[in-house]
Amino acid sequence: MKDAKLVAKTHAHHTSEIAITPHISVGGKTLFIVGGPCSIESMSQMDTIAQTLLQAPVQGLRGGIYKPRTSPYAFQGLGDVGLDILSAIRKRYGLPVITEVMAIHQIEKLAPHADVLQVGSRNMQNFDLLKALGETDKPVLLKRGLSATINEFVMAAEYIASHGNSNIILCERGIRSFDNYTRNVLDLGAVVALKQITHLPVLVDPSHATGKRELVAALARAAIAAGADGLMIECHPDPEQSISDARQTISLEAMTGLVESLTPIAQAVGRSVCSMPVSTQDIALKVIGLPN
């Protein structure tokens, strides 16, 4: 890792806490929990999700409007139509939005509407895209490539940092192996290694790692025990009807229960599960019709 001049740790206690909003950050003592659908389908869908997850509570909403898919005939996301939904959800619920960017020309479109720009697994070594994201001031969530080594993952982050943007969040989402029982193999060893090698926050996406909703909660808890700074989980009001990744998507009720189950594990490793910031709490109370 001698070439990782900017993202490597300089000493044992060197860690970075990245501000997502004035009230929400990732990399500190408080876990950063993100929930939402793989693909945004409609405003009503996102309203239902946000109203429920505010009370869980989560600290971020995920949802893609530009989606890379293996088949060219699969749903590719709402595209530019989804930009207004991203903006409305952020404003209405006070939660930061994380959404995927697939190409350089999408950065300028997405920047005013999202709080974190996600680089998906397939684009981890799209170096021109990484360089362009390095020239923005938006936090970037970088997912590990499906066959990437830890060194390749760290060096992809270095591309972003070397072009001026140090607001980088790493995300372990499983790597491909010979075993097809799960969609991928969740590499919790990589989480431990990344926390030792880099000063960057590390999230875990157990949804893409497993591909099976019944495995998500247990591996999410294991990720926190292993030292992850947070989680990114796919959830939907009606998982079986999700347009994208239905098999790995959990219900909103399951998501709420999962967040609740993290508290003792977080405490055991010196972390905490966030209660809502005051500003977000006020919004939540208004949404569910209670006085503040």
C-alpha positions in Angstrom: 0.0 0.0 0.0 3.0 2.3 -0.4 1.3 4.2 -3.2 -1.7 5.0 -1.0 -0.3 8.3 0.1 -3.6 10.1 1.0 -6.0 7.4 2.2 -3.6 5.3 4.2 -3.4 5.7 8.0 -0.4 7.7 9.3 -0.8 6.3 12.8 -2.9 3.8 14.7 -5.5 6.2 15.8 -5.8 8.1 12.5 -9.5 8.0 11.5 -11.6 10.4 9.4 -15.1 11.5 10.3 -16.9 12.7 7.2 -19.8 15.2 7.4 -22.8 14.3 5.3 -25.0 17.1 6.6 -24.5 19.6 9.5 -26.1 17.1 11.8 -25.1 13.7 10.3 -21.6 12.2 9.8 -19.9 8.9 9.2 -16.8 7.5 10.9 -17.4 8.7 14.4 -18.7 6.8 17.4 -22.2 6.8 16.1 -23.1 4.3 13.4 -24.3 5.5 10.0 -27.3 3.4 8.9 -28.7 3.8 5.4 -31.8 2.1 4.1 -34.0 2.3 1.0 -34.7 0.6 -2.3 -32.3 -0.4 -5.0 -34.2 1.7 -7.5 -36.5 4.6 -6.9 -39.9 3.7 -8.4 -42.2 6.6 -7.5 -42.6 9.5 -5.1 -45.3 7.6 -3.2 -42.9 4.7 -2.7 -40.2 7.0 -1.3 -42.7 8.8 1.0 -43.7 5.5 2.5 -40.1 4.4 3.0 -38.9 7.7 4.5 -41.8 8.0 6.9 -41.1 4.6 8.3 -37.3 4.8 8.4 -37.3 8.2 10.1 -38.6 6.4 13.2 -36.2 3.5 13.0 -34.2 5.7 12.8 -31.8 5.6 9.9 -29.4 8.4 9.0 -29.6 8.2 5.2 -31.9 7.1 2.4 -30.5 5.1 -0.6 -32.2 5.0 -4.0 -30.9 4.8 -7.5 -32.3 6.6 -10.6 -29.5 5.5 -12.9 -28.9 1.8 -12.6 -26.3 -0.5 -14.2 -28.0 -3.8 -14.9 -26.5 -7.0 -16.3 -29.2 -7.3 -18.9 -29.8 -4.4 -21.3 -33.5 -5.2 -21.1 -33.8 -4.9 -17.3 -35.1 -1.7 -15.6 -32.4 0.9 -15.8 -33.9 3.4 -13.3 -36.2 6.4 -13.8 -33.3 8.5 -15.1 -33.6 12.3 -15.1 -37.3 12.0 -14.0 -36.1 10.8 -10.6 -34.1 14.0 -9.9 -37.2 15.8 -8.6 -38.0 12.9 -6.3 -34.5 13.0 -4.8 -34.9 16.7 -4.1 -38.4 16.4 -2.7 -37.5 13.6 -0.3 -34.4 15.4 1.0 -36.4 18.6 1.6 -39.5 16.8 3.1 -37.8 14.5 5.5 -34.4 16.1 6.3 -32.5 12.9 5.6 -29.5 12.8 3.3 -29.9 10.9 0.1 -27.3 8.5 -1.4 -27.6 7.7 -5.1 -25.5 6.1 -7.8 -23.5 8.0 -10.5 -22.5 5.9 -13.5 -21.0 8.5 -15.8 -19.1 11.8 -15.7 -22.0 13.7 -17.3 -24.3 12.6 -14.5 -22.3 14.3 -11.8 -23.4 17.8 -12.6 -27.1 16.6 -12.8 -27.0 14.7 -9.5 -24.9 17.1 -7.3 -27.7 19.6 -6.5 -30.1 16.7 -5.6 -28.1 14.3 -3.6 -25.8 14.4 -0.5 -23.6 11.4 -1.3 -22.6 10.1 -4.8 -22.2 6.4 -4.9 -19.8 4.6 -7.2 -21.1 1.1 -7.8 -19.1 -2.1 -7.9 -19.0 -2.2 -11.7 -17.4 1.3 -11.8 -14.8 1.0 -9.0 -12.0 1.1 -11.6 -13.7 3.6 -13.9 -10.7 5.9 -13.4 -12.0 8.8 -15.4 -15.2 8.8 -13.3 -13.1 8.6 -10.1 -10.9 11.5 -11.2 -14.0 13.6 -12.0 -15.5 12.8 -8.6 -12.2 13.9 -7.1 -12.9 17.4 -8.4 -16.2 17.7 -6.6 -16.8 18.5 -2.9 -19.6 15.9 -2.5 -18.9 12.8 -0.3 -18.3 9.7 -2.4 -19.4 6.2 -1.4 -17.1 3.8 -3.2 -18.2 0.2 -3.4 -15.7 -2.6 -3.8 -15.5 -4.2 -7.2 -17.0 -7.7 -7.3 -13.6 -9.2 -8.0 -11.3 -6.5 -6.6 -8.4 -7.1 -4.2 -8.1 -4.9 -1.1 -5.2 -3.2 -2.7 -7.2 -2.3 -5.8 -10.0 -1.1 -3.7 -7.7 1.2 -1.7 -6.0 2.5 -4.8 -9.4 3.4 -6.4 -10.1 5.5 -3.3 -6.6 7.1 -3.8 -7.7 8.2 -7.3 -10.5 10.2 -5.8 -8.3 11.7 -3.1 -5.5 12.5 -5.4 -7.8 14.8 -7.4 -8.8 16.8 -4.4 -11.8 15.1 -2.7 -10.9 13.5 0.6 -14.6 12.8 1.6 -14.6 9.1 0.7 -16.6 6.3 2.3 -15.6 2.7 1.5 -18.3 0.0 1.2 -17.7 -3.7 1.3 -20.5 -5.4 -0.6 -19.2 -8.9 -1.2 -16.9 -10.5 -3.7 -17.4 -13.2 -6.3 -16.4 -16.7 -5.6 -17.0 -20.3 -6.8 -20.0 -20.8 -4.4 -23.3 -19.7 -5.8 -25.4 -20.2 -2.6 -25.1 -16.6 -1.9 -25.0 -13.8 -4.5 -21.5 -12.9 -3.3 -19.2 -13.6 -0.3 -19.2 -11.0 2.3 -15.6 -10.3 3.2 -15.6 -9.2 6.8 -11.9 -9.7 7.0 -11.6 -6.9 4.5 -13.6 -4.6 6.8 -11.1 -5.3 9.6 -8.1 -4.9 7.2 -9.5 -1.6 5.7 -9.9 -0.1 9.2 -6.2 -0.9 9.9 -4.9 0.2 6.5 -6.9 3.4 5.9 -8.3 6.3 7.9 -11.6 6.2 5.8 -15.0 5.2 7.1 -16.1 1.7 6.1 -19.7 0.6 5.5 -21.0 -2.9 4.8 -23.8 -3.7 2.3 -25.1 -7.2 3.4 -27.9 -7.0 0.8 -25.7 -7.3 -2.3 -23.3 -9.6 -0.4 -25.9 -12.3 0.3 -28.7 -11.9 -2.3 -31.1 -13.5 0.2 -33.1 -11.4 2.6 -33.1 -14.0 5.4 -29.3 -13.6 5.7 -29.2 -9.8 5.8 -29.9 -9.1 9.5 -27.4 -11.6 10.9 -24.6 -10.4 8.6 -25.4 -6.8 9.3 -24.9 -7.4 13.0 -21.7 -9.3 12.3 -20.4 -6.3 10.3 -20.9 -4.0 13.2 -19.2 -6.4 15.5 -16.3 -6.5 13.1 -15.8 -2.8 13.3 -17.8 -1.4 10.3 -18.9 2.3 10.7 -22.3 1.6 9.4 -24.6 -0.3 7.0 -26.3 0.1 3.7 -29.4 -2.1 3.4 -32.0 -2.5 0.7 -35.6 -2.3 2.0 -39.0 -1.8 0.4 -42.7 -1.5 1.4 -43.4 -4.7 -0.5 -40.1 -6.5 -1.1 -41.5 -9.1 -3.5 -42.8 -6.4 -5.8 -39.5 -4.5 -5.8 -38.5 -3.8 -9.5 -34.8 -4.3 -8.7 -33.2 -7.0 -6.4 -36.4 -8.2 -4.9 -34.9 -11.4 -3.5 -32.4 -9.6 -1.3 -34.7 -6.7 -0.2 -36.2 -6.7 3.3 -39.4 -5.2 4.5 -39.6 -1.8 6.3 -40.7 -3.6 9.5 -37.6 -5.9 9.2 -35.4 -2.9 8.7 -36.8 -1.2 11.8 -36.2 -4.4 13.8 -32.7 -4.7 12.5 -31.8 -1.2 13.6 -33.2 -1.9 17.1 -31.1 -5.1 17.3 -27.8 -3.3 16.7 -27.8 -1.4 20.0 -26.2 -4.0 22.3 -23.7 -4.9 19.6 -22.7 -1.3 19.0 -22.3 -0.8 22.8 -20.1 -3.9 23.0 -17.6 -2.4 20.5 -17.7 1.1 21.8 -20.2 2.5 19.3 -23.8 3.8 19.5 -26.9 3.7 17.4 -28.1 7.2 16.6 -31.2 8.8 17.9 -32.6 11.4 15.5 -30.9 14.8 15.3 -33.2 17.5 16.6 -33.9 18.9 13.1 -34.8 15.5 11.7 -36.8 14.6 14.8 -39.0 17.7 14.3 -39.6 16.7 10.7 -40.5 13.2 11.8 -43.0 14.4 14.4 -44.7 16.5 11.8 -44.8 13.7 9.3 -46.5 11.3 11.8 -48.7 14.0 13.2 -47.4 14.4 16.7 -46.7 17.7 18.5 -43.0 18.6 19.0 
